[in-house]
Amino acid sequence: MRNSGSTGETRFPEFSRPLSRADGDIDDSTAETPILSTGERGFLLSRGMGDNNVPFCTYPVDERCSMTGQDQGKKGQSEEIAALKRRIRELEKADADRRQAEKALRESEKKYRLLADNSTDVIWVMTPEGRFTYVSPSVTTLSGYTPEEVLEIPFEQYVVESFVEPVMTELAAQLGKPLSERAQSMQLEMQQYCKDRSVKDIEITVSWLLDEHGAPIGLQGSTRDITARKKAEEHVRILADLFDISPLSIAVHDLDGNFIYANRQLLDLHGYSREEFFTLNVRKLDSPASAALVEERIREAMKTGEVKFEVEHIRKDGTSFPMEVVAKPAKWGGKDVLLSVAADITERKRALAALWESEEKHRLLIENSHDIIYTLTPEGVFTYVSPSWTALLGHPADQVIGKPFLPFIHPDDLDVCLEALQKAIEKEERVTGVEYRIRHIDGSWRWHTTNGVPLKDASGKVVAFEGSCSDITERKMAQEALRESEEQYRLVVENADEAISIAQDGRHKFLNRRALEIIGRPREEILETPFLDYVHPDDREMIAERYRKRLRHEHVPNVYTFRLLAGDGTVKWIEIHVTPISWQGKPATLNFFSDITERKQAEEALRDSEIRYKAIFETTGTIMLIVEEDMTISLANHGFKTLTGYSREEVEGKRKWTEFVEKEDLEIMIARHHLRRTGTDAVDNSYEFRLRHRDGSMKNILLTVSLIPGTKRSVASLIDITERKRAEEEAKENHLCLLSVLGAMTDPVYVADPETYEVLFVNRALEEAIGIPEHRKCYEYLQQRSDPCPFCTNDRILGENFGKTYVWEYRNESNNHLYRCVDRAIRWPDGRIVRYEMAFDITEQRNAEEERRRLEERLQHANKMDAIGTLAGGIAHDFNNLLMGIQGYASLTLLDLDPSHPHYERLKRIEEQVQSGTDLTRQLLGFARGGRYEVKPTDMSEIVKKTSSMFGRTKKEISIHRKYAKSLWSVEVDRGQMEQIFMNLYVNAWQAMPGGGDIYLETENVYLDAAEAFSLSIRPGKYVKITITDTGAGMDEKTKERIFDPFFTTKAMGRGTGLGLAMVYGIVKGHEGMIHVESEPGHGSTFEIFLPASEKEVLKERKEAGAIAKGSETILLVDDEQMVAEVTGELLSSLGYRVYLAGSGQEAIAVYRTKRNEIDLVILDMIMPGLSGGETFDRLREIDPGVKVLLSSGYSIDGEAKTIMDRGCNGFLQKPFHIEQLSSKLREVLR
């Protein structure tokens, strides 16, 4: 309302300007009384009306009452006085009305303040920046903080961190909506910190406070503790999860066979979704052969109470499998049902697969490895160590196998070893580069590095860890000497109490620990970001200018302050001491700085309390009432309608609260209502009752009530706890169901109190095995101990591990059976946390897993052989790139030299050495099994003839006999590699005949049927067969089995590498063929090579012309190796070509887009980081389908290179190449 003489609108005190000089409470004795002007006061006194006759006010006098002057007649004076008196009476009445309104306002404020102060919910008001300006006293009950403490805590520190951003985002989104679309208030769930740093679940009801222009000026809301509700919900979820994590299938169905419940294991086992499964009848799962048996067993279960039987079930895909079922009748919602617990017993009835072949070969490979090969159980016990263990560490293998690995490890390295084993076993990840010390038998410690992988059984479970380790002691000794010298300096700087940094080129180059704490950001982020980015915008120019002047050696203050933008979003004041230094040969600054932040933000003035409390009353999530002494509800907020179905207009001043209470609760509540008004403290302020909704439904309510001081009225808050009650009832019902299911399980189950160790429950299986516990401790009952078991799992399932399942294994010494135990902490109906444990006999399963592990070990050995081949291919690629540089620069130098120059022949010898290196890489790629350079249709008789003639000219003591097939089929091979394998076989034959002998060579066409091809591990079809037979010493069976293994040799030390026949085998396999050997001691050896026949015609080899062909076209050269790119570019320039260089696929695409009209050919490297050669080729084709591309690589033409060639690449150039090869290939592609 507005007074005629006021200058503004009267509002509630704490949300606007105060009404009095003190705290907003107006007292009649001190309220300001407006004063009349001097003229008005003199006019009244001249008419005989003193100060005591009327309260003087500043309200303006009506113009009709303002006549003065001695010349007026008495009649005029009488009229003026009468009018003035009427005006004064009007003013007196207005003043009395104002005083009455102010009194009502004070009472209203006290009422709303009491509402907030007595609410069970926490009522609060907050600024848009997240600072609390008011918090009701109930915050102490909720969080342990006093209201004054909360006012000092920012919102983002009061709430658990992960909820801050989502809440702020939701509030901002609501504010961004048009006014007509905004919700009156929002309800959000989150978690908050208590004073003791515990966490509670809360629900807040919040709305924006807006000024008269619609701009946000704050937030108001209420907070409710929902921790109990969340725990009830968690209890229900845990019970459901408990069934779902059970490895057994659990189901409930009625007597007609319709499913009421099924756990996840049952659904997964049968292949149905939950929706599909509940449309089925139990008889749908039974096979026809089991149907009659199942019906009989159901009747038996209903009659005897429990039955156990085996049945065959049908999956969704039609396959069948055996199950063992235990069924028991029970009640479910008052209805007769059948509980069943079943297990898949397929593993029990399935025979172990036959052992794989070639176990001896893989065992020998490990035993001859220089590195230590070993296997561990998941618990870290050695099950195997290779002979290298004894050679390197001195311990005999029989003193290691069966022992834990930990006693051999240096105490300081135990954690890293355990972490690596845990990573492999639990996370199923590969372990690489783990470094640790192993004790030598002489007591010294040897540094090793290990790599390893987890081994799994057929079900995917990790059952062992296999690794290899290498001795790195010498390397570690060198590293340690360097580290000790650096450690002393680092300790001094890092542990300084003052922040220290070095700045150079606008960035921090070094920061100690204290500097990181002040800046509040990760070290990597700070080092990569210009330091001005962390300076307040208003201070950046000052900092930058001083930094520039200091580097120019101009005078600037060495000590100054600035504002820092810290990582937590705050602004900190920093005092810095700067000294110019030289850092790594460049100017820099050494900075010492400290945090001198002072609090500069003043507390905002409190808003008008009336608006706050009224808004709180209306927007709180709690239903709030004001109740008169006669039980009439005089005030209710908008939530009352949701709770009862009655609007506030129907209730306020018209209905009593007794009309909404369930009759059984009414008498005690009325008694409490009257007792409360006697002033006693013996009446409960908070209790539960039942409330009737308008529609007749009943709700459970938590009531908190207290008297308004000095009155007989009370303020009450009501919380609907119906859902919480329902959840508690469901939890009890689920608990009874759980006990029924656990009791029916065939495997032992028990529940114990982790604090007292008292056994609370055992199922029938455990009772039959051990007996009834009779209130005994679990360690007495299960282990016959007098104290708790040392392997007790309480610490692994309690505390922060609550709700997690812990699985462990235990071997029973009495029957030597192995059990897998599943432990979990759950909440018992009485509220306490208990330990639940199931035990499964896995003896048969573990025996089967052990056999499977042995098979997997052999597979791992085979994979290692492939890995060695892959390594060889990578080495060959890198070596070819190195040779390319040497070859290129040699060719360039030869171009500028006359053949008579003394260096000309030396350079020619360098080229010959490069060719020898190229031959070596050919061997490596051959060993890589699949590394072919250039594949052409070839007549193998010509290859055999050429190589044998060359060999025969040098070994006159050997007689060579040849037999070539007529019309021999062609084969697609790398001719150079074919020559390699035959020369290796000839040399092997010659070495087996030291006194001379005969070699028989034969080529023929053969067709292998399925049986013949299977025996050779190749596909059926047409093959060219090449046979090489010698009359040498022959081989025994053991040698014959290993002749193709890498590094295996029967020659004396220094006379053989053991790679020759491994290379032969790799090349033949790379050509999708097979090599077979027959030999006996004293009867020579026969090697048979089978190569797939081709329909293509044989291409005659053309010798390269010695002349160098030049050109004038433009070429884009793409190679990520700088040396290769530079030398190839010079070769191209020497041949007359214009060259654009690109160091990556991305750069090549960019160059081609802008220069495509100039570029005639692209020379493209195949292996590049980022965009690979294949991807670059495809992108070039998208830009220009007609682009000419010559592929170049240190790898062979197989694999990715072949796929690129098949997509239309114009040619392939193998690195290293000489200038004649390059010029010839260029003219061939550009023609």
C-alpha angles and dihedrals in degrees: 000000000000128000115218092238099040125105100214147022117281110238137173109293106242097045096051144018112324118256093218138029092256125047102321097276109124118214119198092224095056102031113123115256114206115239128226120241118258093255094049092047092049092049091056093047091050087059093054095259110130131192092271095061100064139014104249115231136182093233109128117256118239111259088238089066098048102082115127137166140104092248094070117105124240091256092057091046093052092052092049093049092049092050091047092052090051090052091049092052090051090052092048090053092048090050092050090049090052092051091049091051092050091052091051089049092055091051091049092051093051090049095053092042089054090049091056095041092052098042115117087217118075109251116205146167123207137186120242086254092061102258118135114234097177134018125176120238092252088078088083091061091048102043110006091243121119116234089252091055093049091053087063095051120085116229093245091058094045093055125061106267098242091061099049099081097042091049094048090046092052092048092048091048091052091050090051093060122094113269092250092056099045119109115239087235139350131227117213133175122217143133129263135194121247123213090261087054092250116136128237131191111238139180118211129198108202140171136177123257111220133191124230090279094053094253117140115255099168149319130264128191151125134254126216127194108237096167093114091050091049091050090051090050090047090052091055091046093049091053090050091046090048091060091043095051092049111113087217125082111247125190141165121203135167123246090268089060098253113144119240098172136010128174126226094260091058092049094047092046092055096038097238131130116236091254093051093046096056090056089061131088119225089244089062089067096051119091115236089252091057100041098091092044092052093051090050093049092049090055090046091051092052089049103042100027099241138031136182124202146144122250138176114236130197121226125216090260091055098254119129133218137177123254135186111221133195112192129188133174118243144157122262115183090337092308127115110250139164121240115207133186116191138179131201105242097183092116091056091057101038119095120229115261117253115272115262121252129245096043092143093055094055093044091055091049091057095043091054095046116113090217120075112256116198144162129212134193116239086262092058101256118144113244095170140009124181121236088260087077091067092041094052103031105023098231114129111241093238089060090055107040111088092021126107113256094226098081089059093053126087110256092238091055099049094097095052091047093048091047091052092049090047090050091054097042102038102028094032091226131147115255118220136175098003109164124203144138126262123198114245117218088251090060097255123123122241122198116231136178119212139199124188150153136219116251117221136198125230091277092056095254117142108242103166146001123237122194147160127215135196130204110250099165096124093050093049092051090057092047093049093055091054094045095053092058092052097042096069093058094043094053093054095050099037094052097046114125091223123072112252128190140162118219125197134163091004095304138090111255097181136017130177127219095271092051090055090050093053096045090043097210135109115276093237092053093049094049092050096046128074107253091231088068087071095049121094109261091240091057101041098090091049092050093045093049093049091047092053094046092048092053088050088053092244119148115268131152113277093207124048142133134243140164121265126205101224124208093250090060096257126124114237128194111229131195111204134192111201128197124180113235140162115251120189090340097310134094114269142152130246108215130197113186141170137197108249097166115158127192106258102161113099124213113264117244114264114258124237105294095215094062091044097051094043091050090047091050092052100039102039115112089229121090105239131192140182109215125196124220090260089056094254115145104235098175135018132171126233094268091069091076092055091050099046108014092241122114119232089247089061092049113033109098091349109071137045123226090239089074091069100046124098109252095240091058097040101084097054092044093053090049090052090048092057095038091053090059092056090072096246122144092210095091123092115249094197129038143132129261139164122255129199117225122216089254091056097256119133126232132192111233134193107213126199115183139169138166123261102243114256093015141078090233122102135207117220135187122200126200122192106230096168094115092047090052091048090050091051091051091048090050090055091049091047090050092056089048089049091053090050092051094045090048091055095051117112093214120075116270130177140168123211138177106250092210101047096021088225114156107238100177141008127180126232094263091060093042091054091048100044109004136245112324096220096202094311127149116263093241090051093046099043106026104022089235130145094215135037117290115262089225094053111147098211094112091051096057104032133073113014089359093061110133093022122115118233117201120194139157132237133183117217108224093203097062099012089233121148118229131194110214123203112201129184137161114237135173115257119217091258089060100253124124114248137183116246119196135183122186125203125193104234099167095116092041092051092050089053091047091053091055090047090050091058090053091049091051090061091049089052089054090054090051090053089058089055090047091055088053092050090051091052091053092051092049091050091052094052092043091052090054090054091048089050091062093048093045093047097051091044090053092048092051092048090054090062096044130084112231087242093060112111091233094052095083092043091055089048088055089052089054089050090052089050088053089052089052089049089053089052092053088050087058092049092049089048089053088050088068105231103036102128122163108196121357119205135166104265141185104231092201088064091051092049091046093049096047097042092050091051091048094045093056090062100039107051092168090067121079113210121204118194132197118177126190118237116241091011112193117249122248129202106236144142099258094206092055092047089055088051095055095047093048089051091050092047091051091048090051091049091050089052089055106051091165095047131265146160134301119197118202125190136171124194144157115249136176116213118206123209095273095048092045092048091055089054095041093239135110121273117256146077118340139173109230122206117190124197115186128179134186094225134126095289127212138268121238095260092053092044091056092057106035093103094048114112114258094008112134137157092203125104120269110287096018100085141019099204091235100102100082091032086059091047090052092046094051094048091048089046088059089052090251136117137233120209128188132202120187144148129188109272094009103082128238136276122203117195118194120194118196124180112255121237133212092217123105120254114260115219113231114250119208114231114249114245093226119097114232114215132199144185102218126121117253131193107213114200118190132136092206104089095203093050091046093050097048094043089049091054091048090052092047090050088055090055100258127135110234135205114191125213123181097199143020092256092053091047092055091050093049093047093050091058099034103033093118090056100042117090099175140013120214103202128195112219102211114055134142117251107008107029125218092259093050091046090051091052092049091049090051090052090054095043119007089195097054115134113227129185110196117216127186146153087224121079126264091260124096117014093004091059092050090052091049090050089054091061107278109161100226150338127238117191118218127264099044131164124229094262091056091046095050093046094049092047093053090045092055097039094051 
